[in-house]
Amino acid sequence: MLVAVYYNNKDIRVEDFPMPEIGEEEVLLKVMASGICENDVLEWYRLPKAPCVLGHEATGTISQTGKKVTNFKVGDRVFIAHHIPCNTCVHCQKNHHTACETIHNTNYYPGGFSQYIKIPKINVQCGIYKLPDDMTFEEGTFIEPLACVIKGQRLANIQKNDTVLIIGSGISGILHTQLAKFKGAKKVVVADINQHHRELAIQFGADHAFEAEEKLSKKIKALNDGFLADKVIVCTGAISAVTLAANCVEKGGTILFFAVPEPTVKIPLSINQFWRNEITIQTSYGAAPNDLEEALKILSTKKLNVKDMITHRLPLRETQEGYQLMINREEPLKIILEPNNSNL
């Protein structure tokens, strides 16, 4: 079978791997669609594990089941969660599933950027989600990224009638925009340095889209009765976004760091500003099982427009081209690899 092996952002090789052999409690998935995530092109995040096979937004059909697998059958259309928490440790019991040691040590093999993947026992037990008949494989690839957004907004405690500022209008920023509107936010404002991205934000439901610059706080006050944003969601690792977020959050508000700079970067912030104004700094990483279930439920309503977020569909042999499109970021939103689509 064909597999796209990641060495670095400019060196992704399509290689031939043996077909995985499954055990009696495992499943073999024929991958029909797998999205390239924004995190897949962060070299500081990916290089330490290279060479490796990435791809964690995989959907497809079950092509083989182990003899002890009874809850799924060949032909089932499914999404597969890649990391699975134990659901029993102290972190899971406190609803911090992404702090669980098990979730950081589980995965399917070899990765979503391949024609077939082997689904281990723990994933079969807790990480396979059947797709509704009217949900395409491509739409199903949004389950994991939307689940991450759901978790972030839950931790940030997004409320109805909140004014929400989203800094960064890439894939996650657009999903945050759509979800905040879906959840009933009063105003959703998007800030980005790229005009095309600002236009996309409006297209996908933002009430306002402004350039990410120093005057942003004044613009927010002008449209929000003199108040800043109740919640600020940072969807870019740019250092300037940190200062911008701090200057645009209302007293008693929350800044959610959904994206962060690389580990070597230190952020110079005065804690006095947050202390005096009772501002909460919140982080969010990954998604928990309940977030994946909610994402599937919300996508099933068709009230979030993910179909039009897909700008490119590529065969596995063009994974390198997909990465370059993601890195350039001028035109694309979501790039979908279709490893078994003979029409591509």
C-alpha positions as CSV (number, residue, x, y, z in Angstrom):
1,M,0.0,0.0,0.0
2,L,1.1,3.6,-0.5
3,V,2.0,5.8,2.5
4,A,3.2,9.4,2.7
5,V,6.2,9.5,5.0
6,Y,7.0,12.9,6.6
7,Y,10.7,13.8,6.9
8,N,10.2,17.6,7.0
9,N,7.9,20.1,5.4
10,K,9.9,20.0,2.1
11,D,10.5,16.3,2.1
12,I,7.5,14.0,2.1
13,R,8.0,10.8,0.3
14,V,5.3,8.4,-1.0
15,E,6.6,5.0,-0.1
16,D,5.3,1.4,-0.4
17,F,4.5,-0.2,3.0
18,P,3.3,-3.8,3.6
19,M,-0.4,-4.1,4.3
20,P,-0.9,-4.1,8.0
21,E,-2.0,-7.4,9.6
22,I,-4.7,-7.1,12.2
23,G,-5.3,-9.0,15.4
24,E,-8.5,-10.6,16.5
25,E,-9.6,-7.5,18.4
26,E,-8.5,-5.0,15.7
27,V,-9.9,-3.4,12.5
28,L,-8.4,-2.5,9.1
29,L,-9.6,0.8,7.7
30,K,-9.6,1.7,4.0
31,V,-8.9,5.4,4.2
32,M,-11.1,7.5,1.9
33,A,-10.3,11.0,3.2
34,S,-7.8,12.5,5.6
35,G,-7.4,16.2,6.2
36,I,-4.1,18.0,6.5
37,C,-4.2,19.8,9.9
38,E,-2.6,23.2,10.6
39,N,-0.4,21.4,13.2
40,D,0.9,19.0,10.6
41,V,3.0,21.8,9.0
42,L,4.5,23.0,12.3
43,E,8.1,21.7,12.1
44,W,8.9,22.4,15.7
45,Y,6.1,20.1,16.6
46,R,6.6,17.4,14.0
47,L,10.4,17.1,13.4
48,P,11.3,15.4,16.7
49,K,9.3,12.3,15.6
50,A,10.3,12.3,11.9
51,P,10.4,10.2,9.8
52,C,6.8,9.3,10.5
53,V,3.4,9.0,8.9
54,L,1.1,11.8,9.9
55,G,-2.7,12.3,9.4
56,H,-5.1,12.2,12.3
57,E,-8.4,13.2,10.7
58,A,-9.1,9.9,8.8
59,T,-12.4,8.6,7.6
60,G,-13.1,5.5,5.5
61,T,-14.7,2.1,5.3
62,I,-13.9,-0.9,7.4
63,S,-12.3,-3.4,5.1
64,Q,-11.5,-6.2,7.6
65,T,-12.4,-7.0,11.2
66,G,-10.8,-9.3,13.8
67,K,-12.8,-12.4,14.8
68,K,-13.6,-10.9,18.2
69,V,-14.9,-7.6,16.9
70,T,-18.7,-7.6,17.1
71,N,-19.7,-4.0,17.2
72,F,-18.5,-3.1,13.7
73,K,-18.6,-4.8,10.3
74,V,-17.0,-4.7,6.9
75,G,-18.4,-1.8,4.9
76,D,-19.2,0.5,7.8
77,R,-18.4,4.1,7.1
78,V,-16.5,5.6,10.0
79,F,-14.3,8.3,11.5
80,I,-11.4,7.0,13.6
81,A,-10.1,8.9,16.7
82,H,-6.3,8.6,16.8
83,H,-5.5,9.2,20.4
84,I,-7.6,7.4,23.1
85,P,-7.6,8.3,26.8
86,C,-7.8,5.6,29.5
87,N,-11.0,7.1,31.0
88,T,-9.9,5.9,34.5
89,C,-6.9,7.9,35.6
90,V,-7.0,10.9,37.9
91,H,-6.8,13.3,34.9
92,C,-9.6,11.6,33.0
93,Q,-11.8,11.5,36.2
94,K,-11.3,15.3,36.4
95,N,-12.3,15.8,32.7
96,H,-8.7,16.6,31.7
97,H,-8.6,13.7,29.2
98,T,-5.8,15.3,27.1
99,A,-3.5,15.2,30.1
100,C,-3.9,11.4,30.3
101,E,-0.7,9.5,29.7
102,T,-2.6,6.9,27.6
103,I,-3.9,9.5,25.2
104,H,-0.3,10.5,24.4
105,N,0.8,6.9,23.8
106,T,-2.0,5.6,21.6
107,N,-2.4,5.9,17.8
108,Y,-3.4,3.9,14.7
109,Y,-0.8,2.5,12.3
110,P,0.9,3.8,10.3
111,G,-1.1,7.1,10.1
112,G,-3.9,8.7,8.3
113,F,-1.8,9.6,5.2
114,S,-1.9,6.1,4.0
115,Q,-4.2,3.8,2.0
116,Y,-5.0,1.5,4.9
117,I,-4.6,1.9,8.7
118,K,-4.7,-0.7,11.5
119,I,-7.0,0.3,14.3
120,P,-5.8,-1.1,17.7
121,K,-8.1,-2.7,20.3
122,I,-8.4,0.5,22.5
123,N,-9.4,2.5,19.4
124,V,-11.9,-0.1,18.4
125,Q,-13.4,0.0,21.9
126,C,-13.6,3.7,22.3
127,G,-12.6,5.6,19.1
128,I,-14.7,4.5,16.1
129,Y,-17.6,6.7,15.2
130,K,-20.1,5.7,12.5
131,L,-20.8,8.4,9.9
132,P,-24.5,9.2,9.1
133,D,-25.6,8.1,5.7
134,D,-25.8,11.8,4.5
135,M,-22.3,12.7,5.7
136,T,-19.5,12.5,3.2
137,F,-16.1,11.2,4.1
138,E,-14.7,14.7,3.5
139,E,-17.2,16.2,5.9
140,G,-16.3,13.5,8.4
141,T,-12.7,14.7,8.5
142,F,-13.9,17.8,10.3
143,I,-15.0,15.8,13.4
144,E,-11.6,15.9,15.1
145,P,-10.7,19.6,14.4
146,L,-14.3,20.7,15.3
147,A,-14.0,18.6,18.5
148,C,-10.9,20.5,19.5
149,V,-12.7,23.8,18.9
150,I,-15.7,22.6,20.9
151,K,-13.4,21.8,23.8
152,G,-11.6,25.1,23.6
153,Q,-14.9,27.1,23.7
154,R,-16.2,24.9,26.5
155,L,-13.1,25.7,28.6
156,A,-13.3,29.4,27.7
157,N,-16.9,29.3,28.8
158,I,-18.3,31.0,25.7
159,Q,-21.8,32.2,26.6
160,K,-24.8,33.5,24.7
161,N,-24.5,37.2,24.1
162,D,-20.7,37.2,24.5
163,T,-18.7,39.3,22.1
164,V,-16.0,37.0,20.9
165,L,-12.8,38.1,19.2
166,I,-10.9,35.5,17.1
167,I,-7.3,36.3,16.2
168,G,-6.3,34.3,13.2
169,S,-8.6,33.2,10.4
170,G,-7.2,29.9,9.2
171,I,-9.0,26.6,9.5
172,S,-9.4,26.7,13.3
173,G,-10.3,30.4,13.3
174,I,-13.1,29.7,10.8
175,L,-14.4,26.8,12.8
176,H,-14.3,28.9,16.0
177,T,-16.2,31.6,14.1
178,Q,-18.9,29.2,13.0
179,L,-19.2,27.4,16.3
180,A,-19.4,30.7,18.3
181,K,-22.3,31.8,16.1
182,F,-23.9,28.4,16.4
183,K,-23.7,28.6,20.1
184,G,-25.4,32.1,20.2
185,A,-22.5,34.6,20.6
186,K,-23.8,38.2,20.2
187,K,-20.9,39.3,18.0
188,V,-18.1,37.5,16.5
189,V,-15.1,39.6,15.4
190,V,-12.2,38.2,13.5
191,A,-8.8,39.8,13.2
192,D,-6.1,38.7,10.7
193,I,-3.2,40.3,8.9
194,N,-4.3,38.8,5.6
195,Q,-7.2,40.5,3.7
196,H,-8.3,37.3,1.9
197,H,-8.5,35.5,5.2
198,R,-10.7,38.4,6.6
199,E,-13.0,38.1,3.6
200,L,-13.3,34.3,4.3
201,A,-14.2,35.1,7.9
202,I,-17.1,37.2,6.7
203,Q,-18.1,34.5,4.2
204,F,-18.3,31.9,7.0
205,G,-20.3,34.0,9.4
206,A,-18.2,36.6,11.2
207,D,-20.0,39.8,12.0
208,H,-16.9,41.9,11.5
209,A,-13.3,41.3,10.3
210,F,-10.5,43.7,10.9
211,E,-6.8,43.9,10.3
212,A,-4.8,42.6,13.3
213,E,-3.2,45.8,14.4
214,E,-2.9,48.2,17.3
215,K,-6.1,50.1,16.6
216,L,-8.2,46.9,16.9
217,S,-9.2,47.6,20.5
218,K,-10.7,50.9,19.5
219,K,-12.7,49.3,16.7
220,I,-14.1,46.7,19.0
221,K,-15.2,49.3,21.5
222,A,-16.8,51.3,18.8
223,L,-19.1,48.4,17.8
224,N,-19.6,47.0,21.3
225,D,-21.0,50.0,23.3
226,G,-17.6,50.9,24.6
227,F,-16.6,47.5,25.8
228,L,-13.8,45.1,24.7
229,A,-14.3,41.4,23.9
230,D,-15.7,39.1,26.6
231,K,-13.7,36.2,25.1
232,V,-10.6,36.3,22.9
233,I,-9.5,33.2,21.1
234,V,-5.9,33.1,19.8
235,C,-5.7,30.9,16.7
236,T,-2.2,31.8,15.6
237,G,1.3,31.3,17.0
238,A,2.4,34.8,16.2
239,I,3.9,36.6,19.2
240,S,2.1,39.8,18.3
241,A,-1.2,38.0,18.7
242,V,-0.5,37.6,22.5
243,T,-0.2,41.3,23.1
244,L,-3.2,42.0,20.8
245,A,-5.3,39.6,22.8
246,A,-4.3,41.2,26.1
247,N,-5.2,44.6,24.8
248,C,-8.6,43.5,23.5
249,V,-10.1,41.5,26.3
250,E,-12.7,43.1,28.6
251,K,-12.3,43.2,32.4
252,G,-13.4,39.8,33.8
253,G,-12.9,38.3,30.4
254,T,-11.0,35.2,29.1
255,I,-8.2,34.7,26.7
256,L,-8.1,31.2,25.2
257,F,-4.7,30.2,23.7
258,F,-5.9,27.7,21.1
259,A,-2.6,28.0,19.2
260,V,0.8,28.8,20.8
261,P,4.2,29.9,19.7
262,E,7.0,27.4,19.5
263,P,8.5,26.2,22.8
264,T,11.6,28.4,22.7
265,V,9.5,31.6,22.6
266,K,9.0,33.4,25.9
267,I,6.1,35.9,26.1
268,P,6.7,39.1,28.0
269,L,3.4,39.9,29.7
270,S,2.8,41.8,32.9
271,I,0.7,39.7,35.2
272,N,-0.5,42.8,36.9
273,Q,-2.8,43.6,34.1
274,F,-4.5,40.3,34.4
275,W,-4.6,40.4,38.3
276,R,-6.1,43.8,38.5
277,N,-8.8,43.2,35.9
278,E,-9.5,39.5,36.8
279,I,-8.7,38.3,33.4
280,T,-8.5,34.5,32.9
281,I,-5.8,32.9,30.7
282,Q,-7.0,29.5,29.4
283,T,-5.3,27.0,27.2
284,S,-6.8,24.1,25.3
285,Y,-5.1,21.1,23.7
286,G,-6.8,18.3,21.7
287,A,-10.2,16.9,22.3
288,A,-11.9,14.5,24.7
289,P,-14.4,11.7,23.7
290,N,-17.4,13.8,24.6
291,D,-16.1,16.6,22.4
292,L,-15.8,14.2,19.4
293,E,-19.4,13.0,20.0
294,E,-20.7,16.6,20.1
295,A,-18.7,17.4,17.0
296,L,-20.4,14.5,15.1
297,K,-23.8,15.6,16.4
298,I,-23.3,19.3,15.4
299,L,-21.9,18.3,11.9
300,S,-25.0,16.1,11.4
301,T,-27.2,19.2,11.7
302,K,-25.6,20.7,8.6
303,K,-25.7,24.1,10.3
304,L,-22.0,24.5,10.1
305,N,-20.7,25.0,6.6
306,V,-17.6,22.8,6.3
307,K,-18.2,21.6,2.8
308,D,-17.2,25.0,1.4
309,M,-14.1,25.1,3.6
310,I,-12.6,22.4,1.4
311,T,-10.5,24.0,-1.3
312,H,-8.3,21.2,-2.5
313,R,-8.7,17.4,-2.9
314,L,-5.5,15.6,-3.7
315,P,-4.3,12.0,-4.2
316,L,-1.8,10.7,-1.7
317,R,1.0,11.1,-4.3
318,E,0.5,14.8,-4.1
319,T,0.9,15.1,-0.3
320,Q,4.0,17.3,-0.8
321,E,2.0,19.7,-2.9
322,G,-0.7,19.8,-0.2
323,Y,1.9,20.8,2.4
324,Q,3.2,23.6,0.2
325,L,-0.4,24.9,-0.2
326,M,-0.9,24.8,3.6
327,I,2.4,26.6,4.2
328,N,1.7,29.3,1.7
329,R,-1.8,29.8,3.2
330,E,-2.8,32.4,0.6
331,E,-5.7,30.5,-0.9
332,P,-6.4,27.2,0.8
333,L,-8.5,26.5,3.8
334,K,-9.0,22.7,4.1
335,I,-6.9,20.3,2.0
336,I,-8.2,16.8,1.9
337,L,-6.0,13.8,0.8
338,E,-8.0,10.9,-0.8
339,P,-5.6,7.9,-0.7
340,N,-8.0,5.5,-2.4
341,N,-9.8,7.8,-4.9
342,S,-9.0,6.4,-8.3
343,N,-10.5,9.5,-9.9
344,L,-7.7,11.8,-8.6
